[in-house]
Amino acid sequence: MNEAGDVAERRFLLAFHPGRAEAVESAVTIARRLLAAGVTPVVLTDDRPVLLEAEPALTAVEGWDRSGPIEVELIMTLGGDGTILRAAELQRELDAPLLGINLGHVGFLAEAEVAESAEVVERALLRDYEVEQRLTLCVRVFRGDELVHETWAVNEAAIEKSGSGRMITTLLEIDSRAVSSFGTDAVLLSTPTGSTAYSFSAGGPIVWPTAEVLLLVPLGAHALFTRPLVVAPTSTMAVTIAEDSTHPAVLWCDSRRSFDLPQGSRVEATRDAKPLRLARLSKAPFADRLVAKFHLPVEGFRRKRL
């Protein structure tokens, strides 16, 4: 209700890839359905011309330029996990949950496939979903005792060699205690959600997304002890670029936000106070999602009955 006692206007933000025809087409279809149900669709101001070019009649769709607050009930994403990671930046500003419709290949963060979009919209209109909270990372960069950069990550903070040069020399710490030092192509500081992303490609463990843990995963390390580490959610993971490292590094968070790391830089990652909020339509266990997304061979398996 607003101050006058009237029913507050409902708004859904549609986050889509403006360069993908399928995403634009899906956004048009969903915007029409929302308007027919009395819900105002909102898109980023830069994406609105693309939507109107595809469907000039959608003039009632609002544009948001992120310069001021806006009340949004739900953020619906149309694309792959990359689109969801882009929308996660919006979610931190708006606090509305994300509901992902997958147009990509794997789409671990998405809740439904594009063929199910009509049902998804109907359930969203009825508020027929549960909100799941995912652990995120707070990432800080220090030079000596000075904090020079602070950011966050849904999947991972990747400390990588800059360009195609030599390995970077790193010192790894957990809770201010040194655990190893080696040359490497990268070190990944990951969340459970990110365990099926970059960490998975680096040989890290698959972790159930609701698990309360943090991961440290070396990539291409030149050492005997290069196993992934799984630590408590209260731990502080740290990676320092050695002063005598022959090459600088770069920090990438979710492959979207970068920061240069000269020799001597120290990256710390802890649990962030603000989780990612995902709207969930299905109560199916993560094991089922894992089997479906990776096409794991379980056909013919019969569970032994007790």
Disulfide bonds with the S-S distance in Angstrom:
none
